[in-house]
Amino acid sequence: MRIFSDLIHWYFSKKALPHWCIFIIDCLIVFVSAFVVFAVQNGLMYTAAHFSHLIGTLLFYLIFYVIGFRIFHTYSSIIRFSSFVDLQRVGYACGFGMVFCMLARFISEERGSDMLLFVRIREIVVWTAIAAFLMWAVRVAVKYAYDTLYKQRSAKKAFIYGIRQGGVGLAKSMRNQDPAKYTVDGFISDLPEAKGSLLMGVKVYYIGDDVVNLMVSRGVEALFVSPLRSEALRNNEEFVSSLIEAGIKIFMVPSEYEWDGKSDLSSLTLREVMIEDLLPREKIEVDMEQIGNLLRGKRILITGAAGSIGSEIVRQAALFDPALMVLIDQAETPLHDVRLIMAREFPGIDAPTIVSDIANRKRMAEIFKAYKPEYVFHAAAYKHVPMMEDNPAESIQNNVEGTRIIADLAVKYGAKKFVMISTDKAVNPTNVMGCSKRICEIYVQSLDAAIKKGQIEGCTQFVTTRFGNVLGSNGSVIPLFKEQIRKGGPITVTHPDIIRYFMLIPEACKLVLEAGTMGHGGEIFVFDMGKPVKIVDLAKRMILLSGAHIEIQFTGLRDGEKLYEEVLNDKEVTLPTFHPKIKIAKVREYDYDEANRSLDNLFDASTRLDDMAIVSLMKEMVPEFRSQHSKYESLDK
């Protein structure tokens, strides 16, 4: 058996047979089939007595099959890749040859010619059927040997999760891959009634059984997940943990990839999972068409356009073909990257990229005057808690004053909508950064109310969106853990009980676009972030995925950090909206003039660089701001 396997491997490691070889093999099959059928029907004695005449007759009849081979190109395909279409061509060619053989035999008989040896009609039919069957058998045998003995010789075993279109499509793609990296050894289904059935020649197993141990016992090294089962897998944490602990690789479509459930699905589309792919979450549906109707042909300005959220808003908004996209950020290199992406992927959109600080009032005024944006998405902000704890003056000058400048200019130059990106750290803030974002919320809400009351002339509607951590954003915990794993550890976690809410960047930005375009002004939209995730569990899972043996060290909570983030203030309630994942927070309203005076005082304090004075004023404006693990705790006494 080993010798046979080596022979198969030697054959398929060479180039495919040339077309003339396949042509000769097919001709030999037809000729030998005809000879054997004639001999069986007429006896060996008669066949031997008319041997030379028989050979001439069969060679003459072979001409018609040769013509059929030529017309239907039966020899043009590579046998190891034969398909049903190739078998059809063989059938058509043999049928063509059979018909003309019968016609030639009829003409010869009518004329009384003895040039052709007499052959019965049934003999022509039988040898044609046998020849077609043998040619099919050769092709099927070669393909089978190639798929099962050669391709799978070095291929690893894999299971597929999903037995509908997605799972079957993956299995077909894996079988057609050359060279094969994985071979399908079984399917997994959520349906108990599917257990034990066969699909594409392999067994279907029920996920409720001890399927992971079964996979290990069969030497299975990977699980390919149908896009239709991705959400089910993510929400089955026990199954995911068992797979990771067993060392079975998981392959899924990237989070940003959307499959319509109908088009061809390639296993090459899937990639080995990252931790972001496995966090439990529900799929978020957004009416992108309605958003497109509002943004199409409009002038849009995006601050923080080079950041994690800002750059994704740029990409998603560009899909709706706006008339203009003004992209502002003070990070030169990342903004240059965004500029290149726009030039490459959206060359038809006018997208000036402007390197500037949003706190530069004069520069921002020039930009608004020149471009007069209709929609403003304000994503620029300093966001790192420990950094802002050490630099409260910058949090006021950039986050607060920068927001006031952009908001005032939006009103002055007639923007229709101003959408501010806030954070869950603005709820019951325990740090300077979170409080600075709460002050931004207060200002834009009070400004919106002042416009509605007629205190300020303008038409701008101000909308705030509030959500938690986004997966993979610059400086977030997952990229940090990846870097620590790459360096061999240890992974540092601040506290064993710390939890956070997570959301994918594209999903968060879709909700931002929908909330921003659908809001009427004055709302604080709160996103449903799903289940919170324990950071230490996240670290453990990343270590398991990496296959490394890395220690986890607890470093203690950082300045201003709390164990869990809230989405709403204790005194706040929420109202439903147009989207089940978006709620409206009902918060205390602030008078615009009072808020404006407080911001003036804060800005003046920030220019004096007196940290304690700055934070004291922040606490006056936001009474629920109670510092934790910070030098500012003394101000709460």
Buried (B, 14 or more C-beta within 10 A) or exposed (E): EEEEEEEBEEBBEEEEBEBEEBBEBBBEBBBBBBBBBBBEBBEEEEBEEBEEBBEBBBEBBBEBBBBBBBEBEBBEBBBBBBEEEBBEBBBBBBBBBBBBBBEBBEEBEEEEEEEBBEBEEEBBBBBBBBBBBBBBEBBEEBBEBBBBBBBBBEBBBBBBBBBEBBBBBBBBBBBBBEEBBBBBBBBBBBEEEBBEEEBBEBEBBBBEEEBBEBBBEEEBBBBBBBBBBBEBBBBBBEBBBBBBEBEBBBBBBEBEEEBEEEEEBBBEBBEEBBBBBBBBBBEBEBBBEEBBEBBEEBBBBBBBBBBBBBBBBBBBBBBBBBEBBBBBBBBEEBBBBBBEBBEEEBEEBEBBBBBBBBBBBEBBBBBBEEBBBBBBBBBBBBBBBBBBBBBBBBBBBBBBBBBBBBBBBBBBBEBBBBBBBBBBBBBBBBBBBBBBBBBBBBBBBBBBBBBBEEBBEBEBBBBBBBBBBBBBBBEBBBEEBBEBBEEEBBBBBBBEEBBBBBBBBBBBBBBBBBBBBBBEBBBBBBBBBBEBBBBBBBBBBBBBBBEEEBEBEEEEBBBBBBBEBBBBBEEBEBEEBEBEBBBBBBBEEBEBEEBBEBBEBBBEBBEEEBBEBBBEBBBEBBEBBBBBBBBBBEBEE
